[in-house]
Amino acid sequence: MKFVDQFSAFRRKYSLSLNIVSDKTGIDLKTLLVYESGQEIPEEEIQKKIFSCANEGFSCNFAPKPDFSMQFSWESYAADLMVEYRQSVEEGKDIQKYEDLFSAAAKMEASEEKDRIADVLFDVVTKANIREGYQYIEPDDLPSIRALRNRPEEAEKKQAPQGEELYDKIYGAWLGRIAGCLLGKTVEGIHTNELHPLLKASGNFPMHRYILSTDVTDEIAENTKYPLRTRCYADKIEAMPVDDDTNYVVLAQVVVDKCGSDFTSEDVMRAWIEYQSKNAYCTAERVAYVNFVKGFRPPFSARYKNPYREWIGAQIRGDYFGYINPGNPEKAAEMAWRDASISHIKNGIYGEMFAAAMIAEAAVETGIEKIILAGLNEIPKTSRLHEAISEIISDWKKGMSREAAFSGIHARWNEHNSHDWCHTISNAEIVAAALLYGKGDFGASICMAVETGFDTDCNGATVGSILGMRNGAWSIDPEWVKPFNDQLDTSIFGVGRVKLSEMARKTIGHIER
């Protein structure tokens, strides 16, 4: 083979530009052009120098590697290894002897080597046994979950409201969710050491209204690390802005409209891919989405390399299943289980079942404790979530003060730790406490949920949804609904902006269907 043909084949094989060959060999670019054109044949020593350059630091051309700086943390299992360790220990896995290994690997820079070590650690936690003495039993499958409930065999069934009374409750649930979400959206991600001073400086502590843009003075903004200037404020909007907490309710309606009430987990999975981009999903949902694309079907999409599998993501997705099952918490919880199983396990699943069941019960029950117990009755009595919420109720019944109750939540969970901040159980405790201490008052309750910190928009939305259903739309003070003008923006393809009153009417259609 002529040199010119050899040179051309060599550059194609190793994806080498003439500039790279020039840089590596020191041969002038013009000279290489002459060689490549066949006008001149280089001496044998020069030919050897050219053909050896692929072995001098160009191995990456044979096996391309990703730019690890471009990997988003939620999509890289190696990025949150200490979250995986903490999650696995809380699940009862006997892996404490590997803590130092997890810690050392977590401190490594993102790299191919770190990914390989993370794969080994994933294998470790997957095969780990449950440690001796672990007291919780937390299945993922629905029959086992139901077998461990504390629910009466013949639960009292109450007649669901009809006609305009039902519409008032459904519309109230939609409005309540949006108002609670908007209240918390302004300060989502802030910690109470900065939130409370902001509220006090603006005469809004204890919290009793929306945080307004006018509350944020130059002095407050400069002395607060949280980016207050870039946030969404109730006095600066014409519709509720896009939020994952509200997208999920609308997307659930799309799924039910398309597939009926017998939708499957795979129907939900396909809807996620069809109706939203990857960037619409966070933490456990982002992992599940990426797993879908890789071919992992539910429930494996929830389990494969998902350190966020008990975080709050599913708990914010169950509202619509409560809406379309008024007075039937068991059915609402079943639908929530189908939805949650694509991205979560154990208490992550129970959180969505708990929320959906409470909303369904709130359509026919006014007693706050009874509403919460209806949610608890649909999850295993042997679970950490059941134990945590039962203790919140017990402390409330014993007369524990509001301040002590919320201080207790902060003592048990560290809001500065992402796992605690975003976990299902910590936030479910806030929801339950806000409902109990708020005594059914819509504004007081959503404000308690947000003022406590942690996942503010999620908790405000869940509390708002429950009390909006319980109290009805007419009972919500106009000051809570005025800012968004009955309008909600979504990032769902083909949906865009919707009117909440119309969404409520469509919900009624799904109930009647």
C-alpha positions in Angstrom: 0.0 0.0 0.0 1.3 3.4 -0.9 2.2 5.8 2.0 -0.6 8.2 1.0 -3.2 5.5 1.4 -1.6 4.2 4.6 -1.6 7.8 6.1 -5.3 8.4 5.1 -6.4 5.0 6.6 -4.4 5.7 9.8 -6.0 9.0 10.4 -9.5 7.6 9.8 -8.9 4.7 12.1 -7.8 6.9 15.1 -9.9 10.0 14.3 -6.7 12.1 14.0 -6.7 15.5 12.4 -3.6 16.8 10.7 -3.3 19.4 13.4 -3.2 16.7 16.1 -0.5 14.7 14.1 1.4 17.9 13.7 1.2 18.7 17.4 2.3 15.2 18.4 5.1 14.7 15.9 6.4 18.3 15.5 6.1 18.0 11.8 5.0 21.2 10.1 1.3 21.2 9.0 2.2 22.3 5.4 4.7 19.4 5.2 2.0 16.9 6.3 -0.3 18.3 3.6 2.3 17.6 1.1 2.7 14.0 2.4 -1.1 13.5 2.4 -1.5 14.7 -1.2 1.2 12.2 -2.4 3.4 14.9 -3.8 6.2 13.7 -1.6 7.0 10.5 0.4 8.6 11.0 3.8 11.6 9.1 4.8 11.2 5.8 6.7 12.1 7.3 10.1 9.5 10.1 9.6 6.9 7.5 8.6 7.5 5.5 11.9 7.2 8.8 13.8 3.9 9.5 12.2 2.4 6.1 12.7 3.6 5.8 16.3 1.8 9.0 17.4 -1.4 7.2 18.1 0.4 5.3 20.9 1.6 8.4 22.6 -1.4 9.6 24.6 -4.0 9.1 22.0 -5.6 6.0 23.6 -8.8 8.1 24.1 -9.3 8.0 20.3 -9.8 4.3 20.4 -12.2 4.2 23.4 -14.0 7.6 23.7 -14.8 8.6 27.3 -17.5 11.0 28.6 -16.8 14.4 29.9 -17.5 13.8 33.5 -18.0 17.5 34.1 -21.1 17.3 32.0 -22.8 14.6 34.1 -25.7 15.8 36.1 -25.6 14.5 39.7 -29.1 13.0 39.6 -28.0 10.9 36.6 -24.8 9.6 38.0 -25.1 7.0 40.7 -21.5 7.7 41.8 -22.4 11.4 42.6 -24.4 10.6 45.8 -22.7 7.6 47.3 -23.2 8.8 50.9 -26.9 9.2 50.2 -26.9 5.6 49.0 -25.1 4.5 52.2 -27.5 6.4 54.4 -30.6 5.1 52.5 -29.3 1.5 52.6 -28.6 1.7 56.4 -32.1 3.1 57.0 -33.6 0.2 55.0 -31.8 -2.2 57.4 -29.1 -3.4 55.1 -26.0 -4.8 56.9 -23.4 -2.5 55.3 -22.0 -0.5 58.2 -18.6 -2.1 57.7 -18.3 -0.5 54.3 -18.9 3.1 55.5 -15.3 4.2 55.2 -15.2 2.8 51.6 -18.4 4.7 50.7 -16.9 7.8 52.3 -13.6 7.5 50.4 -15.3 6.8 47.1 -17.7 9.7 47.6 -14.8 12.1 48.0 -13.2 11.2 44.6 -13.5 13.5 41.6 -16.0 12.3 39.0 -14.1 9.8 36.8 -14.3 6.5 35.1 -12.5 5.0 38.2 -15.2 6.4 40.5 -17.9 5.0 38.4 -16.3 1.5 38.5 -16.1 1.7 42.3 -19.7 2.9 42.5 -20.7 -0.2 40.5 -19.0 -2.4 43.0 -20.8 -0.6 45.9 -24.1 -1.0 44.1 -23.5 -4.7 43.9 -22.7 -4.7 47.7 -25.9 -3.0 48.7 -28.0 -5.0 46.3 -26.7 -8.3 47.8 -26.6 -7.1 51.4 -28.7 -9.0 54.0 -31.0 -7.2 56.5 -29.1 -6.8 59.7 -30.2 -8.7 62.8 -32.7 -6.9 65.0 -34.0 -4.6 62.3 -37.6 -4.0 63.4 -39.4 -2.8 60.3 -41.1 -4.9 57.6 -41.6 -2.8 54.5 -42.7 -4.6 51.3 -43.1 -3.0 47.9 -45.8 -5.2 46.4 -49.5 -4.3 46.9 -50.8 -7.6 48.4 -48.0 -7.6 51.1 -48.6 -3.9 51.8 -52.3 -4.6 52.3 -51.6 -7.6 54.5 -49.7 -5.4 56.9 -52.3 -2.6 57.2 -53.9 -1.6 60.5 -57.1 -1.0 58.6 -60.5 -2.4 59.8 -61.6 -5.3 57.6 -64.9 -3.5 57.1 -63.9 0.2 57.0 -66.8 2.6 57.3 -67.9 3.7 53.9 -69.4 7.2 53.6 -71.5 8.6 50.8 -69.4 10.8 48.6 -70.9 14.3 47.9 -72.7 14.9 44.6 -73.3 17.6 42.2 -72.2 21.1 43.0 -71.1 20.1 46.5 -68.7 17.6 44.9 -67.5 20.2 42.4 -66.8 22.7 45.2 -64.6 20.1 47.0 -62.7 19.1 43.8 -62.2 22.7 42.8 -61.1 23.5 46.3 -58.6 20.7 46.2 -57.1 22.1 42.9 -57.0 25.6 44.3 -55.7 24.5 47.6 -52.8 22.6 46.0 -51.8 25.6 43.8 -52.0 28.1 46.7 -50.0 25.9 49.0 -47.4 25.2 46.3 -47.1 28.9 45.4 -46.7 29.9 49.1 -43.7 27.4 49.4 -42.3 28.0 45.9 -41.0 31.4 46.8 -38.7 29.9 49.4 -38.1 26.4 48.1 -34.6 25.3 49.2 -34.1 28.0 51.9 -33.3 26.9 55.5 -35.1 28.2 58.5 -32.1 30.1 59.8 -32.7 32.5 56.9 -36.4 32.0 56.3 -37.5 33.0 59.8 -35.5 36.3 59.9 -37.0 37.1 56.5 -40.5 36.5 57.8 -39.9 38.5 61.0 -38.4 41.4 59.1 -41.6 41.7 57.0 -44.1 41.2 59.8 -45.0 37.8 58.6 -44.0 35.6 61.5 -45.8 33.4 62.4 -46.5 33.2 58.7 -50.0 34.2 57.7 -49.7 35.4 54.1 -47.7 35.1 50.9 -44.2 36.5 50.9 -44.2 39.4 48.5 -41.4 40.9 46.4 -41.8 44.1 48.4 -40.8 42.2 51.5 -37.3 41.7 50.1 -35.5 44.9 50.8 -31.9 45.5 49.5 -30.6 44.9 53.0 -32.4 41.6 53.4 -31.3 40.4 50.0 -27.7 41.4 50.6 -27.6 39.6 54.0 -29.2 36.4 52.8 -27.3 33.7 50.9 -30.5 32.3 49.5 -31.2 33.9 46.1 -34.3 35.9 47.0 -34.2 38.2 44.0 -34.6 35.4 41.5 -37.7 33.8 43.1 -41.3 33.7 42.2 -43.6 36.1 44.1 -47.3 36.1 44.4 -47.5 39.8 43.6 -45.5 39.3 40.3 -47.5 36.6 38.5 -50.7 36.3 36.5 -50.8 32.5 36.6 -49.3 29.8 38.7 -45.8 29.2 37.2 -44.6 25.8 36.1 -43.8 23.5 39.0 -43.2 19.7 39.2 -45.6 19.6 42.1 -48.4 20.8 39.9 -47.3 19.1 36.7 -47.8 15.7 38.2 -51.4 16.4 39.1 -52.1 17.4 35.5 -50.1 14.6 34.1 -52.1 12.1 36.2 -55.2 13.5 34.7 -53.8 13.0 31.2 -53.0 9.4 32.1 -56.4 8.6 33.4 -58.1 10.4 30.5 -56.0 8.3 28.1 -55.9 5.0 29.8 -58.8 5.0 32.3 -58.7 4.2 36.0 -57.1 0.8 35.3 -53.9 2.5 34.1 -50.7 0.5 34.8 -47.3 1.6 36.0 -46.1 1.2 32.5 -48.8 3.5 31.2 -47.4 6.2 33.6 -43.9 5.4 32.5 -44.8 5.9 28.8 -46.6 9.2 29.7 -43.5 10.5 31.4 -41.4 10.0 28.3 -44.1 11.2 25.9 -45.3 14.3 27.7 -42.3 15.9 29.3 -38.6 16.3 28.8 -36.0 14.7 31.1 -35.3 18.1 32.8 -38.9 18.2 34.2 -37.9 15.4 36.6 -35.8 15.5 39.7 -34.0 13.1 42.0 -35.7 9.7 42.0 -37.9 10.6 39.1 -34.9 11.6 37.0 -33.2 8.3 37.8 -36.3 6.4 36.8 -36.7 8.4 33.6 -33.1 7.6 32.6 -33.7 4.0 33.6 -36.8 3.8 31.3 -34.6 5.0 28.4 -32.1 2.3 29.2 -34.8 -0.3 29.1 -35.6 -0.8 32.8 -39.3 -1.4 33.3 -41.2 -0.9 36.6 -40.5 -1.8 39.3 -36.8 -2.2 38.4 -36.8 1.4 37.1 -37.2 2.4 40.8 -34.5 0.1 42.1 -31.6 0.3 39.7 -28.9 2.7 41.0 -31.5 5.0 42.6 -30.2 6.5 45.9 -33.3 8.7 46.1 -35.8 5.9 46.2 -37.4 7.0 49.5 -37.3 10.7 48.8 -40.5 12.9 48.6 -41.0 12.7 44.8 -43.8 10.2 44.9 -45.6 11.8 47.8 -46.2 14.9 45.7 -47.7 12.8 42.8 -50.8 11.2 44.4 -53.3 14.0 44.6 -55.3 13.2 41.5 -55.9 9.7 42.6 -57.5 11.1 45.8 -59.5 13.6 43.7 -61.1 10.9 41.6 -61.9 8.5 44.5 -63.8 10.7 47.0 -64.7 8.6 50.0 -62.6 5.6 48.8 -59.1 5.9 50.3 -58.3 2.3 49.5 -58.8 2.8 45.8 -56.9 6.1 45.9 -54.0 4.4 47.6 -54.0 1.5 45.1 -53.7 4.0 42.2 -51.0 5.8 44.0 -49.1 2.6 44.5 -49.2 2.0 40.7 -47.8 5.4 40.1 -45.2 5.4 42.9 -43.7 2.0 42.0 -42.0 3.3 38.9 -39.6 5.4 40.8 -39.7 4.6 44.5 -39.6 1.7 47.0 -40.8 1.1 50.6 -41.6 4.4 52.4 -41.3 6.3 49.1 -44.3 4.3 47.9 -46.1 4.6 51.1 -45.8 8.4 51.1 -47.9 8.7 47.9 -50.4 6.1 49.2 -50.7 8.0 52.4 -51.3 11.4 50.7 -53.8 10.1 48.1 -55.8 8.2 50.8 -56.0 11.3 53.0 -57.3 13.4 50.1 -59.9 10.8 49.3 -61.1 10.7 52.9 -61.1 14.5 53.2 -64.0 14.5 50.6 -66.3 12.8 53.2 -64.7 13.5 56.6 -64.0 16.7 58.5 -62.1 15.3 61.5 -58.4 16.0 60.9 -57.2 13.1 63.0 -59.6 10.8 61.1 -58.3 12.0 57.8 -54.7 11.3 58.8 -55.7 7.9 60.2 -57.4 7.1 56.9 -54.0 7.6 55.2 -52.2 5.6 57.8 -54.7 2.7 57.4 -53.5 2.2 53.8 -49.8 1.6 54.6 -48.0 -1.1 56.6 -48.2 -0.6 60.3 -44.7 -2.1 60.4 -43.2 0.7 58.4 -41.1 3.7 59.5 -43.6 6.1 58.0 -46.5 4.6 60.0 -44.4 4.8 63.2 -43.4 8.4 62.6 -46.9 9.7 61.8 -48.4 7.8 64.7 -45.9 9.5 67.1 -46.9 12.9 65.7 -50.5 12.1 66.4 -49.7 10.7 69.9 -47.7 13.8 70.9 -50.5 16.1 69.7 -53.1 14.1 71.7 -51.0 14.3 74.8 -51.0 18.1 74.5 -47.6 18.8 73.0 -47.4 22.4 71.9 -47.1 23.4 68.3 -43.6 24.9 68.9 -42.4 21.7 70.5 -43.9 19.5 67.8 -42.1 21.3 65.0 -38.9 21.6 67.0 -39.0 17.9 67.4 -39.1 17.4 63.7 -36.0 19.6 63.3 -34.3 17.6 66.1 -34.9 14.3 64.3 -34.1 15.6 60.8 -31.3 17.9 59.7 -32.6 20.4 57.2 -29.1 21.1 56.0 -28.6 17.5 54.9 -30.1 16.8 51.5 -31.3 13.3 52.4 -33.2 14.6 55.5 -34.4 17.7 53.7 -36.0 15.7 50.9 -37.0 12.5 52.6 -40.6 11.2 52.5 -40.8 10.7 56.2 -39.5 14.1 57.4 -41.9 16.0 55.1 -44.8 13.7 55.9 -44.3 14.5 59.6 -44.5 18.2 58.7 -47.7 17.6 56.7 -49.4 15.7 59.5 -48.3 18.3 62.2 -49.5 21.2 60.1 -52.9 19.5 59.6 -53.3 18.8 63.3 -52.1 22.1 64.7 -53.8 24.1 62.0 -57.1 22.7 63.1 -58.6 22.7 59.7 -57.9 26.4 59.0 -56.6 26.5 55.4 -54.3 29.5 55.7 -52.9 28.7 59.1 -52.1 25.1 58.0 -50.3 25.8 54.7 -48.4 28.5 56.5 -47.2 26.1 59.2 -46.2 23.6 56.5 -44.1 26.3 54.7 -42.7 28.1 57.8 -41.2 24.8 59.1 -38.8 24.7 56.1 -37.7 21.5 54.4 -39.5 20.9 51.1 -41.7 24.0 51.4 -43.6 23.9 48.1 -44.3 20.1 48.3 -45.6 20.3 51.9 -47.6 23.5 51.3 -49.2 21.8 48.3 -50.1 18.6 50.0 -51.7 20.3 53.0 -53.5 22.7 50.7 -54.9 19.9 48.6 -56.2 18.0 51.6 -57.9 21.0 53.2 -59.1 22.4 49.9 -60.9 19.1 49.5 -62.2 19.0 53.1 -63.3 22.7 53.2 -64.3 23.3 49.6 -63.4 26.1 47.3 -65.9 28.6 48.8 -64.1 28.5 52.1 -60.7 29.5 50.8 -59.9 33.2 51.4 -59.8 35.0 48.1 -56.4 36.4 49.0 -54.9 32.9 48.6 -56.3 32.3 45.1 -56.3 35.8 43.6 -52.6 35.9 42.5 -52.9 33.0 40.0 -56.3 34.0 38.5 -57.6 30.4 38.1 -54.7 29.7 35.8 -51.9 27.1 35.9 -48.9 26.9 33.6 -47.5 23.4 32.9 -44.5 22.1 31.0 -46.5 19.2 29.7 -46.3 18.8 25.9 -49.6 19.8 24.3 -51.2 21.1 27.5 -49.5 24.4 28.4 -51.7 26.8 30.4 -54.9 25.4 31.9 -57.9 26.9 33.8 -58.3 25.2 37.2 -62.1 25.4 37.1 -62.0 23.5 33.9 -59.6 20.9 35.3 -62.0 20.4 38.2 -64.9 19.8 35.8 -62.8 17.3 33.9 -62.0 15.6 37.3 -65.7 15.3 37.9 -66.0 13.5 34.5 -63.4 11.0 35.6 -65.2 10.3 38.9 -68.5 9.8 37.0 -66.8 7.6 34.4 
